[in-house]
Structure formats: C-alpha cells, structure tokens
Amino acid sequence: MPRIPETAWKVLWGLTITGICIFPALADARAQGAASTKSEAKALPNTAASIDTTALDQAAVEGITLRERVYYYQAFNQRDPFQSLIAGEFEESGELDIVDIYGVKLVGVLAGGMEKFAMLEDNNGYSYIMKAGDPIRNGNIVSVSDRTLVARVSLFGQTNTVTLRLEEKKSKGE
C-alpha cells in the first residue's frame, strides 16, 4: 500500500474539521431562511412567492451593512439627466453658409496633425472652422499657417489674395 505524505494528511484533516464545523451552520441557515420564506408566503397569499428575501432578512438579523453609502438624486425642479440635450425637430436647409472673407476675422488657429484649421468669426458672432481648400464666397482658402489665413477671391475676372492675421492680445498693463 502506498504511503501518503504527512502534509497531505494534515490538509485532509483540516478540510474534514472545517467541513464538520461549517456544514451544520450552513444547513441551519438555509433551513431558517426556507422556513421564514414559507411563513411569509402563507401570510401574504397575494404577493409573489418567487421573491427571495432571505439574504436581506439574514443581513438585518446579523447587523451586516449591505451598502456603506447611499446616494439620492434630488430631482425636484431639475431636468431629467437621461433626457436628450438636443430637443426638437431639425430641418436641413440644403445649402451651406458660404463665408464672406471680407466680413470675418481670424480668432484662432487649431493644429490637428499635419493639417491646420482656422477659426473665423463674423460680425454677428457666428463661428466657422475652415481649412485649406474649403470654399468661400467667390473663391477658396489657399493656406492656413500658425498666425495667418490666405484666401484667393475672384471678382469680375480679377483675382485677389486676402490675408487675415491673428490679432495680438494686449495685456492689461498696456
């Protein structure tokens, strides 16, 4: 007969003792939970018997905290956080707003990888983001650099180059 090492015996004895101690406690807890569920089902015949509240009842009896913090959203007089921020019906006009290069000013330049985008603003406060090659009224944008935008405009057979420069912001002391 093969010999079993001493550590294996110790492990087996430990598992056996643990099983003997824990199994009756588990069986007793299940029996109490089943009995309380059956008595609740008999007392309340109209409620669904499939709701298992044994874990909640056991936690209440033992004083176990299921959640440490409870958060509530005070929704009174507030907007629904799941409602879309964009509301209403939208119609596509079909025609794009063509920018008049003489009615806008350059307010910023964005660099996106190898491409640069010009941020333009007209007198009404509308903003436009344009890049080289985009169409404008009677022409197109030739280039956008770090501080300038160059556009080519053709009127009555004459082609002009328009350059918009970024305005320097003056500090408070000047």
ZAKELUM-485600 format. One record per residue (C-alpha): residue number from 1; residue in one letter; x, y, z. Coordinates in steps of 0.02 Angstrom, whole numbers, plus 50000, padded with zeros to 5 digits. Layout:
// residues N
[r NUM A [X Y Z]],
...
***
This chain:
// residues 174
[r 1 M [50000 50000 50000]],
[r 2 P [50072 50170 49952]],
[r 3 R [50119 50289 50090]],
[r 4 I [50031 50459 50098]],
[r 5 P [50143 50606 50144]],
[r 6 E [50116 50691 50312]],
[r 7 T [50068 50860 50235]],
[r 8 A [49929 50778 50135]],
[r 9 W [49858 50704 50297]],
[r 10 K [49862 50874 50380]],
[r 11 V [49769 50952 50233]],
[r 12 L [49638 50814 50233]],
[r 13 W [49610 50829 50421]],
[r 14 G [49596 51018 50408]],
[r 15 L [49466 51006 50269]],
[r 16 T [49369 50874 50365]],
[r 17 I [49363 50976 50525]],
[r 18 T [49315 51133 50429]],
[r 19 G [49176 51040 50341]],
[r 20 I [49109 50969 50503]],
[r 21 C [49105 51141 50583]],
[r 22 I [49037 51242 50437]],
[r 23 F [48912 51122 50358]],
[r 24 P [48787 51117 50504]],
[r 25 A [48789 51307 50514]],
[r 26 L [48752 51323 50328]],
[r 27 A [48615 51192 50335]],
[r 28 D [48536 51279 50485]],
[r 29 A [48541 51450 50399]],
[r 30 R [48460 51378 50241]],
[r 31 A [48325 51291 50344]],
[r 32 Q [48285 51451 50439]],
[r 33 G [48280 51550 50276]],
[r 34 A [48166 51424 50193]],
[r 35 A [48051 51419 50344]],
[r 36 S [48038 51610 50351]],
[r 37 T [48005 51619 50164]],
[r 38 K [47867 51488 50177]],
[r 39 S [47787 51576 50326]],
[r 40 E [47792 51743 50233]],
[r 41 A [47715 51661 50079]],
[r 42 K [47574 51589 50185]],
[r 43 A [47543 51754 50275]],
[r 44 L [47536 51854 50112]],
[r 45 P [47450 51747 49981]],
[r 46 N [47435 51889 49853]],
[r 47 T [47622 51926 49844]],
[r 48 A [47739 51833 49728]],
[r 49 A [47821 51688 49819]],
[r 50 S [47969 51693 49699]],
[r 51 I [48048 51844 49785]],
[r 52 D [48195 51785 49888]],
[r 53 T [48223 51899 50038]],
[r 54 T [48320 51776 50145]],
[r 55 A [48485 51868 50116]],
[r 56 L [48408 52034 50167]],
[r 57 D [48324 51957 50320]],
[r 58 Q [48485 51871 50373]],
[r 59 A [48583 52033 50350]],
[r 60 A [48456 52127 50456]],
[r 61 V [48465 51997 50595]],
[r 62 E [48654 51989 50594]],
[r 63 G [48678 52178 50577]],
[r 64 I [48776 52165 50414]],
[r 65 T [48788 52326 50313]],
[r 66 L [48747 52291 50131]],
[r 67 R [48794 52463 50068]],
[r 68 E [48900 52590 50158]],
[r 69 R [48842 52745 50064]],
[r 70 V [48675 52781 49987]],
[r 71 Y [48660 52919 49858]],
[r 72 Y [48498 53002 49806]],
[r 73 Y [48468 53115 49657]],
[r 74 Q [48358 53260 49709]],
[r 75 A [48257 53278 49550]],
[r 76 F [48133 53407 49613]],
[r 77 N [48131 53555 49493]],
[r 78 Q [48280 53483 49397]],
[r 79 R [48295 53418 49220]],
[r 80 D [48296 53231 49186]],
[r 81 P [48481 53179 49170]],
[r 82 F [48434 53047 49042]],
[r 83 Q [48339 53165 48928]],
[r 84 S [48425 53218 48768]],
[r 85 L [48508 53388 48771]],
[r 86 I [48459 53412 48589]],
[r 87 A [48270 53431 48580]],
[r 88 G [48153 53475 48440]],
[r 89 E [48139 53439 48256]],
[r 90 F [48280 53492 48143]],
[r 91 E [48273 53533 47960]],
[r 92 E [48420 53530 47844]],
[r 93 S [48420 53688 47739]],
[r 94 G [48511 53605 47595]],
[r 95 E [48630 53748 47563]],
[r 96 L [48788 53782 47661]],
[r 97 D [48830 53951 47732]],
[r 98 I [48965 54018 47619]],
[r 99 V [49084 54127 47716]],
[r 100 D [49116 54303 47653]],
[r 101 I [49302 54325 47687]],
[r 102 Y [49282 54514 47697]],
[r 103 G [49156 54500 47840]],
[r 104 V [49253 54387 47959]],
[r 105 K [49406 54398 48069]],
[r 106 L [49531 54264 48117]],
[r 107 V [49514 54224 48302]],
[r 108 G [49618 54065 48316]],
[r 109 V [49713 53926 48230]],
[r 110 L [49699 53742 48278]],
[r 111 A [49831 53614 48231]],
[r 112 G [49766 53439 48200]],
[r 113 G [49911 53328 48150]],
[r 114 M [49979 53391 47984]],
[r 115 E [49825 53499 47949]],
[r 116 K [49786 53670 48022]],
[r 117 F [49611 53739 48045]],
[r 118 A [49564 53924 48052]],
[r 119 M [49433 53983 48174]],
[r 120 L [49338 54128 48098]],
[r 121 E [49204 54239 48175]],
[r 122 D [49085 54357 48086]],
[r 123 N [49006 54520 48149]],
[r 124 N [48851 54427 48212]],
[r 125 G [48956 54313 48323]],
[r 126 Y [48939 54157 48215]],
[r 127 S [49093 54047 48210]],
[r 128 Y [49166 53948 48066]],
[r 129 I [49306 53821 48063]],
[r 130 M [49392 53812 47893]],
[r 131 K [49545 53728 47819]],
[r 132 A [49646 53745 47659]],
[r 133 G [49540 53705 47506]],
[r 134 D [49372 53750 47584]],
[r 135 P [49259 53860 47476]],
[r 136 I [49217 54039 47522]],
[r 137 R [49112 54168 47430]],
[r 138 N [49190 54192 47258]],
[r 139 G [49345 54090 47297]],
[r 140 N [49430 53969 47415]],
[r 141 I [49556 53960 47557]],
[r 142 V [49733 53935 47496]],
[r 143 S [49827 53903 47658]],
[r 144 V [49819 53913 47847]],
[r 145 S [49978 53943 47947]],
[r 146 D [50012 53970 48132]],
[r 147 R [49953 54151 48132]],
[r 148 T [49878 54186 47960]],
[r 149 L [49747 54129 47834]],
[r 150 V [49772 54159 47649]],
[r 151 A [49621 54158 47532]],
[r 152 R [49602 54186 47345]],
[r 153 V [49447 54284 47289]],
[r 154 S [49395 54313 47108]],
[r 155 L [49279 54460 47069]],
[r 156 F [49234 54516 46894]],
[r 157 G [49380 54422 46816]],
[r 158 Q [49510 54489 46939]],
[r 159 T [49590 54376 47068]],
[r 160 N [49643 54450 47235]],
[r 161 T [49736 54371 47380]],
[r 162 V [49664 54410 47551]],
[r 163 T [49769 54379 47707]],
[r 164 L [49690 54375 47881]],
[r 165 R [49808 54388 48029]],
[r 166 L [49778 54338 48207]],
[r 167 E [49757 54491 48317]],
[r 168 E [49883 54516 48456]],
[r 169 K [49802 54521 48626]],
[r 170 K [49861 54668 48730]],
[r 171 S [49899 54640 48912]],
[r 172 K [49810 54741 49047]],
[r 173 G [49963 54849 49080]],
[r 174 E [49972 54917 48901]],
***
